[in-house]
Amino acid sequence: MTPNAASSAPSRRGFLASTAVAAAAVAGGMPLLTACGSADSGARGGTSAGRNARKLLPAYVAGNVVTPDIPAKNGSAAGFTRRLDLTDLKTSVPRKLGKGNEVTVMSPFWGSPPKQDNAYYRAMNDLVGVDVRWRNQDGNTYEQKLGAVLASSEVPDVVVIPGWNMNGKIPSAVISKFADLGPYLSGDAVKDYPNLAAIPTDAWQRSIFGGKLRGLPQPAPYVTGIVPLYRKDVFDKEGYRVPRSADEFMALAKDITDAKAKRWACLDMKWTAFQMFGVLSGSEKPLGWNLAEGKLVNRIETDEYLEALEWTRKLFAAGVVHPDAELGKSQATDPGPKFAAGEFLIYANNISQWWGRTAEQATHNQEFKIWGMDVFGHDGGDPRLYAEQPAGIFAFVNKKASEAVIRDVLAVADAPAAPYGTKEYMLTNYGVEGTHYTVKKGVPTKTDQGNLDVLNAYVMIASPAPTIAHPDFPEVARGQVEWQQRMGAFTTKSSFYGMQITEPSRYTDLGNDFEQLEDDIVRGRKKIGDMQQAVSDWRSRGGDKLRDWYKKILDENGPAAG
């Protein structure tokens, strides 16, 4: 299985679309937004986190059914490196929690949805004691469908909303259309659902919308999900050393590059540059705000931001970046084939690709080895990284649902929240043994039927504490978790960590053009001076007023802990 990876990402949607099992869903993509008051407060914006959130949160009861081989540390996922023994799978909940109600679920789906009456759905419904009826929608056009459904009176019992689809009027609809789950989950009430009780508190805090606990979260590690991935086999063969500073990276890139031989050092390394220069995270709401030395600043106002862009521009100018990235293709196409062919040796992407590329090449390229570089400070010192949000995909329950239906939804959610190494986890993520997967030497492998049926369904309703487990490549699982733990030691939580925030609607489009301008600058089409002017314009058009608005949130709620 691939991890629940918090992505400040390139290709967040592409990651979800390309993974066969949506337990790998990126939890921590663009976050869901919320207003602090009633449904009409979207124009004013606000937050429902901070001091007032604590009384709404479920009690945390750590699960003890399964012990990970590598316990979570420094914001990492937990890791499992042992082979699976199906005879030793644990049972996380010994009885059915559901009472037999029918529950309709609308969720994004990438690929061809299976038929409703398939063996996987039947087995899961029997496990939880609920008749779940799926209304899967094309994930690529989900936002349009979502807006139409939420504007209607025909809202399913459960609606899954990824954060990147939360735009326009959808934040207000979350508050007006969906139920308060607090009476069923806050405090000790969550203990009726043991797997939900083991979800980390930070993820639940991210699930507060409009002053109520409304969301069922997919937890994520708060360590950055973007890794500088490299061809370790080629590095070892050629004697290349992993760089430990910006200057070393540049020198290595020039050494690797031979355009006549169709080999370049890397793709666009902007995301890694942001990391090594200590730039505030910019893919999560609030977008790059933090309290520093008593002053609230945005990432675009910092010297580190400009320095990262300038360093990336120098990479492009030096000719060490693959031509696909020069043309902007690298963010829209799969980098795998050309990476495997050795056309470039380094690229920055979601941590899930560490396993994905390994699995792709395992059968026909035995020498291939992808690994993750530790992020380094630009000057050769320790990096300064910022935490990603602890959850970013949520399931909501219709406000009109009866108590019986709400409790059956929670029964459904409790099963996919079961930890790795349990019967519930195996059924949720692999289906029925013999029908959907087979096991050889402790490695489960999907059958053709499994690849049709066992796709992103129940895992979209809830998931366990972040976990990385690859029975087929345990060394990759260890590498991923240990990378997270090392990087987590250098990770700081910003002042707004874990808060759900809706900016006032008048500021919604204020920062829309910055990503394109970043890409133009690093490719030499614009200059650093153009960014400085854009920041000045941003301040005068509302950035300074938005700063005051965020400062008021801090004054009223206090900064995030940690």
C-alpha positions in Angstrom: 0.0 0.0 0.0 1.1 3.5 -0.6 1.0 6.0 2.2 -1.5 8.7 3.2 0.8 11.4 2.0 0.4 15.0 2.7 1.2 16.7 -0.6 2.2 20.2 -1.2 2.5 18.6 -4.5 3.0 18.5 -8.1 0.2 16.4 -9.5 -2.1 15.9 -6.6 -5.0 14.8 -8.8 -2.7 12.7 -10.9 -1.5 10.8 -7.9 -5.0 9.9 -6.9 -5.9 9.0 -10.5 -2.9 6.7 -10.9 -3.0 4.7 -7.8 -5.0 1.5 -7.9 -6.0 1.7 -4.2 -7.4 5.0 -2.9 -6.1 4.2 0.6 -3.2 6.0 -0.9 -5.4 9.1 -1.2 -3.5 12.3 -0.6 -4.8 13.6 2.6 -3.4 17.0 3.0 -4.0 18.3 -0.5 -5.6 21.6 -0.8 -7.6 21.8 2.4 -11.3 22.1 3.0 -12.4 25.5 4.0 -14.9 26.5 6.7 -16.6 29.6 8.0 -16.9 30.2 11.7 -20.5 31.1 12.0 -23.7 30.3 10.0 -24.0 29.3 6.5 -24.1 32.9 5.3 -20.8 33.8 6.8 -18.7 32.8 3.7 -18.3 36.4 2.6 -16.8 37.3 5.9 -14.7 34.2 6.3 -13.3 32.9 9.6 -12.1 29.8 11.4 -13.6 27.3 13.8 -10.2 26.1 15.2 -8.1 27.4 18.0 -9.2 27.5 21.7 -12.8 26.8 21.1 -12.1 23.5 19.2 -10.9 21.4 22.1 -14.4 20.7 23.5 -15.5 19.4 20.1 -12.8 16.9 19.6 -13.1 13.2 20.0 -11.1 11.5 22.8 -8.0 9.9 21.5 -7.6 6.2 22.3 -4.5 4.8 20.7 -5.1 1.5 19.0 -3.3 -1.6 20.4 -4.6 -4.3 18.1 -1.5 -4.2 15.9 2.1 -3.0 16.7 4.0 -1.3 13.8 7.5 -2.3 13.0 8.5 1.3 12.9 6.4 3.5 15.3 5.4 7.0 14.1 7.9 9.7 15.1 8.4 13.4 14.3 5.1 13.6 12.4 5.8 10.5 10.3 3.6 7.6 9.3 3.9 4.3 11.1 5.7 1.7 9.1 5.3 -2.1 8.6 8.1 -4.0 7.0 7.2 -7.6 7.8 5.6 -10.0 5.4 1.8 -10.5 5.7 0.6 -13.6 7.5 -3.1 -13.9 6.8 -3.5 -16.5 9.6 -2.3 -13.9 12.1 -4.6 -11.0 11.0 -6.2 -9.3 14.0 -9.8 -8.3 14.4 -10.2 -4.6 15.4 -13.9 -4.7 16.2 -15.4 -8.1 17.1 -19.0 -7.3 16.2 -20.9 -5.6 13.5 -21.6 -2.0 14.3 -24.2 -1.3 11.6 -27.9 -1.9 12.0 -28.8 -2.6 8.4 -29.8 0.8 7.0 -29.3 1.7 3.4 -26.7 4.5 3.0 -26.0 6.4 -0.2 -22.5 7.7 -0.8 -21.3 10.2 -3.5 -17.5 10.1 -4.0 -15.0 11.0 -6.7 -13.7 8.0 -8.7 -10.8 7.7 -11.1 -11.3 5.0 -13.6 -14.3 2.9 -14.5 -16.6 2.4 -11.5 -17.5 -1.3 -10.8 -21.1 -2.5 -10.8 -23.0 -1.9 -7.6 -23.6 -5.6 -6.9 -20.0 -6.9 -6.9 -18.3 -9.3 -4.6 -16.2 -6.6 -2.9 -19.1 -4.3 -2.1 -21.2 -7.3 -0.8 -18.3 -8.4 1.4 -17.8 -4.9 2.9 -21.5 -4.3 3.5 -21.7 -7.7 5.3 -18.6 -6.7 7.4 -20.1 -3.4 8.6 -23.8 -4.4 8.6 -24.9 -1.6 6.4 -26.2 -1.5 2.8 -23.9 1.1 1.1 -25.1 2.2 -2.3 -22.4 4.0 -4.3 -22.9 7.1 -6.5 -19.4 7.3 -7.9 -18.6 10.4 -10.0 -15.7 11.1 -12.4 -12.9 12.5 -10.2 -11.7 14.7 -13.0 -15.0 16.7 -13.2 -16.1 16.1 -9.6 -16.2 19.7 -8.6 -18.8 20.6 -11.2 -21.0 17.7 -10.2 -20.5 18.4 -6.5 -21.6 22.0 -6.9 -24.8 21.0 -8.7 -25.7 18.3 -6.2 -25.1 20.6 -3.2 -27.2 23.3 -4.8 -30.1 20.8 -5.1 -32.4 19.2 -2.6 -31.2 15.7 -3.5 -28.1 15.3 -1.4 -26.9 11.7 -0.7 -26.5 10.5 2.8 -22.7 10.8 2.6 -20.7 13.2 0.3 -16.9 13.0 0.0 -15.1 16.3 -0.6 -11.4 16.5 -1.4 -10.0 19.9 -0.4 -9.0 20.8 -3.9 -12.6 20.7 -4.9 -13.7 23.1 -2.2 -14.2 26.3 -4.1 -16.9 28.9 -4.8 -20.1 28.3 -2.8 -19.1 24.8 -1.6 -17.6 26.0 1.7 -21.0 27.5 2.7 -22.8 24.4 1.5 -20.7 22.3 3.8 -22.1 24.1 6.8 -25.7 24.4 5.6 -26.1 20.9 4.2 -24.1 18.6 6.6 -24.7 17.2 10.0 -23.0 18.0 13.3 -21.3 14.7 14.3 -20.3 16.0 17.7 -23.1 14.3 19.6 -21.8 10.9 18.2 -18.1 11.5 18.3 -17.0 14.3 20.6 -15.2 13.4 23.8 -15.8 9.8 25.0 -18.7 9.3 22.6 -16.2 8.2 19.9 -15.3 5.1 21.9 -18.3 3.4 20.4 -16.2 3.4 17.2 -12.7 2.1 18.3 -11.0 2.7 15.0 -12.3 6.2 14.7 -11.1 6.8 18.3 -7.5 6.0 17.1 -7.5 8.7 14.5 -5.0 11.4 15.6 -6.5 14.5 17.2 -5.0 16.9 14.7 -7.0 15.3 11.9 -10.2 15.7 13.9 -9.4 19.4 14.5 -9.1 19.8 10.7 -12.6 18.3 10.5 -14.4 21.2 12.3 -16.5 23.3 9.9 -18.7 26.1 11.0 -18.0 25.5 14.7 -19.2 21.9 14.5 -17.4 18.6 14.0 -18.8 17.8 10.6 -16.1 15.8 8.7 -14.7 12.3 8.8 -11.0 12.7 8.0 -8.3 11.0 6.1 -5.3 11.6 8.4 -1.9 12.5 6.9 1.6 12.8 8.2 2.4 16.5 8.8 5.9 16.0 7.3 6.2 17.3 3.8 5.1 14.8 1.2 7.4 16.1 -1.6 10.7 14.1 -1.9 13.7 14.8 -4.2 13.7 11.4 -5.8 16.8 10.1 -7.6 18.2 7.1 -9.5 20.3 5.6 -6.8 21.5 2.8 -9.1 23.0 5.3 -11.5 24.4 7.4 -8.7 26.2 4.3 -7.3 27.5 3.2 -10.8 28.8 6.6 -11.8 30.1 7.6 -8.3 27.8 10.6 -7.9 27.4 11.9 -4.4 24.1 13.0 -3.0 24.4 16.8 -2.7 24.2 18.6 0.7 23.9 22.2 -0.4 22.5 24.3 -3.3 26.0 24.8 -4.7 26.7 21.1 -4.6 23.4 20.4 -6.4 24.3 22.8 -9.2 27.7 21.3 -9.6 26.3 17.7 -9.6 23.6 18.7 -12.1 26.2 20.1 -14.5 28.3 16.9 -14.1 25.3 14.7 -14.9 24.0 16.6 -17.9 25.0 15.6 -21.4 22.4 16.9 -23.8 24.0 15.2 -26.8 23.5 11.8 -25.0 20.0 12.8 -24.1 20.7 12.9 -20.4 19.8 15.8 -18.1 20.1 16.1 -14.4 16.6 16.8 -13.3 13.1 18.1 -13.9 11.8 21.4 -12.4 13.1 21.5 -8.8 11.1 24.5 -7.6 9.4 22.5 -4.9 12.8 21.3 -3.5 14.1 24.8 -3.7 11.3 26.0 -1.5 12.2 23.3 1.0 15.9 23.9 1.1 15.5 27.7 1.4 13.0 27.4 4.2 10.0 28.8 2.4 6.6 28.6 4.2 4.3 25.9 2.8 2.1 27.4 0.1 -0.4 24.7 -1.0 -2.5 24.8 2.1 -5.1 27.3 3.4 -4.0 29.6 4.9 -1.6 30.1 2.0 1.8 30.7 3.5 1.0 32.9 6.5 3.0 32.6 9.7 3.8 34.7 12.7 7.6 35.5 12.8 9.2 37.8 15.3 5.9 39.3 16.2 4.9 40.1 12.6 2.5 38.2 10.4 4.2 37.6 7.0 3.2 35.7 3.9 5.7 33.4 2.1 5.7 35.7 -1.0 7.0 38.5 1.1 10.1 36.7 2.3 13.7 36.8 0.9 13.7 33.0 1.1 10.9 32.8 -1.5 12.8 35.0 -4.0 16.1 33.1 -3.3 14.4 29.8 -4.1 13.0 31.1 -7.4 16.4 32.6 -8.4 18.2 29.3 -7.6 15.7 27.4 -9.7 16.0 29.9 -12.5 19.8 29.3 -12.5 19.2 25.5 -13.0 17.1 26.2 -16.1 19.6 28.7 -17.4 22.4 26.2 -16.9 20.7 23.8 -19.3 20.6 21.0 -16.7 16.8 20.7 -16.7 15.1 18.2 -19.0 13.5 19.9 -22.0 10.1 18.6 -21.1 10.2 20.7 -17.9 11.6 23.6 -20.0 8.4 23.4 -22.0 6.2 22.9 -18.9 5.3 19.3 -19.9 6.7 17.7 -16.8 3.7 18.7 -14.6 1.2 17.3 -17.1 2.8 14.1 -18.2 4.0 11.0 -16.3 7.7 11.3 -15.6 8.1 7.6 -15.1 9.2 6.3 -18.5 11.9 9.0 -19.1 13.1 8.6 -15.5 13.4 4.9 -16.0 15.2 5.4 -19.3 17.8 7.6 -17.6 16.9 10.8 -19.5 17.0 12.6 -16.1 18.1 11.3 -12.7 16.4 13.6 -10.2 12.8 14.9 -9.8 10.7 16.2 -6.9 7.3 14.5 -6.4 5.0 12.9 -4.0 6.5 10.3 -1.7 4.1 7.6 -3.1 6.2 7.5 -6.3 9.1 6.0 -4.4 7.1 2.8 -4.2 5.2 3.3 -7.5 8.3 3.6 -9.6 9.9 0.6 -7.8 6.9 -1.6 -8.5 6.8 -0.5 -12.2 10.4 -1.5 -12.9 10.7 -4.6 -10.7 9.9 -7.2 -13.3 12.0 -5.9 -16.3 14.7 -3.7 -14.9 16.4 -5.5 -12.0 19.1 -2.8 -11.6 16.7 0.1 -11.2 16.6 1.7 -7.8 14.9 4.9 -6.9 15.5 6.5 -3.5 14.8 9.8 -1.7 17.4 12.4 -1.0 17.3 14.1 2.4 16.3 17.7 2.1 19.3 20.0 2.9 19.6 23.6 3.8 20.7 25.7 0.9 24.0 26.6 2.7 24.8 23.1 3.7 23.2 23.3 7.1 20.0 21.7 8.4 16.9 22.4 6.5 14.0 24.4 7.9 10.7 22.7 6.8 7.1 23.6 7.6 4.3 21.1 8.5 1.6 20.3 6.1 -2.0 20.1 7.3 -2.9 16.8 9.0 -6.0 16.0 6.9 -7.4 17.2 3.6 -10.1 14.8 2.3 -13.3 14.5 4.3 -16.7 12.7 4.2 -19.8 14.5 5.4 -23.2 13.3 6.4 -26.4 14.8 5.2 -28.0 17.1 7.8 -31.4 15.5 7.1 -30.2 12.0 7.9 -31.8 10.2 10.9 -29.8 9.3 13.9 -30.0 5.6 12.8 -28.5 6.5 9.4 -25.8 8.7 11.0 -24.8 5.8 13.3 -24.7 3.4 10.4 -22.4 5.9 8.5 -20.1 5.9 11.4 -20.2 2.1 11.4 -19.1 2.2 7.8 -16.3 4.6 8.5 -15.0 2.6 11.4 -14.0 -0.3 9.1 -11.7 1.5 6.7 -10.2 3.2 9.7 -8.9 -0.1 10.9 -5.1 -0.4 11.1 -2.8 -2.4 8.8 -2.6 -6.0 9.9 -6.3 -6.4 10.6 -8.9 -8.4 8.8 -10.9 -5.2 8.2 -7.9 -3.5 6.6 -7.3 -6.4 4.3 -10.9 -6.6 3.2 -11.1 -2.8 2.7 -7.9 -2.5 0.7 -7.6 -5.9 -1.0 -11.1 -7.4 -1.1 -11.9 -11.1 -0.8 -8.9 -13.5 -0.9 -9.1 -15.8 -3.9 -11.5 -13.5 -5.7 -9.7 -10.1 -5.5 -6.2 -11.1 -4.5 -3.8 -13.9 -3.9 -0.9 -14.1 -1.5 2.5 -15.6 -2.3 5.3 -15.4 0.2 3.4 -12.9 2.3 2.8 -10.5 -0.7 -0.8 -9.9 -1.6 -1.4 -9.4 -5.4 -4.6 -8.1 -6.9 -6.3 -10.3 -9.5 -7.9 -8.9 -12.6 -11.2 -8.8 -10.7 -9.6 -7.1 -7.8 -8.3 -4.4 -10.0 -11.8 -3.9 -11.3 -13.7 -4.0 -8.0 -11.4 -2.9 -5.2 -10.8 0.7 -6.0 -11.3 4.0 -4.3 -14.5 3.4 -2.4 -14.7 2.7 1.3 -11.3 4.2 1.9 -12.8 7.6 0.9 -15.1 7.6 3.9 -12.3 7.4 6.5 -8.8 6.0 7.0 -6.5 5.0 9.8 -3.6 6.9 11.3 -1.0 7.4 8.6 0.6 4.1 7.6 3.2 3.0 5.1 3.4 -0.7 4.3 4.6 -2.4 1.2 4.8 -6.2 1.7 6.3 -6.5 -1.8 9.1 -3.9 -1.1 9.6 -3.7 2.6 12.9 -1.8 2.2 11.0 1.0 0.4 8.5 1.2 3.3 11.4 1.5 5.7 13.1 4.1 3.5 10.0 6.2 3.3 9.2 6.2 7.0 12.8 6.9 8.0 13.0 9.7 5.5 9.8 11.2 7.1 11.3 10.9 10.5 14.6 12.5 9.6 12.8 15.4 7.9 10.2 15.6 10.7 13.0 16.5 13.1 13.5 19.7 11.1 9.8 20.5 10.7 8.0 23.3 12.4 4.2 23.9 12.6 3.1 27.3 11.4 0.8 29.5 13.5 -2.2 28.3 11.6 -1.4 24.6 11.7 -4.6 22.4 11.9 -7.0 25.3 11.5 -9.9 25.3 9.1 -10.0 28.8 7.5 -12.2 30.5 4.9 -10.8 33.7 3.6 -13.4 36.4 3.0 -14.7 36.1 -0.6 -13.3 39.5 -1.6 -9.8 38.0 -1.3 -10.5 34.7 -3.0 -8.7 35.5 -6.2 -6.0 37.7 -4.7 -3.1 35.2 -5.1 -4.3 33.4 -8.2 -1.5 34.5 -10.6 1.5 33.7 -8.4 2.1 30.1 -9.4 2.1 31.0 -13.1 4.5 33.9 -12.4 6.8 31.5 -10.4 7.0 29.2 -13.4 7.6 32.1 -15.8 10.5 33.3 -13.6 12.3 30.0 -13.2 12.0 29.5 -17.0 13.5 32.9 -17.7 10.3 34.4 -19.2 10.0 36.9 -16.3 12.4 38.4 -13.8 12.6 38.5 -10.1 11.7 42.2 -10.3 8.4 41.1 -11.8 7.7 39.1 -8.7 8.6 42.0 -6.4 6.2 44.2 -8.3 3.5 41.5 -8.1 3.9 41.3 -4.3 3.7 45.1 -4.1 0.5 45.0 -6.1 -0.8 42.2 -4.0 -0.4 44.2 -0.8 -2.2 47.3 -2.2 -5.0 45.2 -3.7 -5.8 43.6 -0.4 -2.8 41.7 0.9 -2.2 44.1 3.8 -5.9 44.0 4.7 -5.9 40.2 4.5 -2.9 40.2 6.9 -4.9 42.2 9.4 -7.8 39.8 9.0 -5.5 36.8 9.8 -3.9 38.7 12.7 -7.4 39.0 14.2 -7.9 35.2 13.9 -4.7 34.7 15.9 -5.7 37.3 18.5 -9.1 35.5 18.9 -8.1 31.9 18.7 -4.4 31.9 19.6 -1.7 30.2 17.4 -1.7 26.5 16.8 0.1 24.4 19.3 3.5 22.9 18.5 
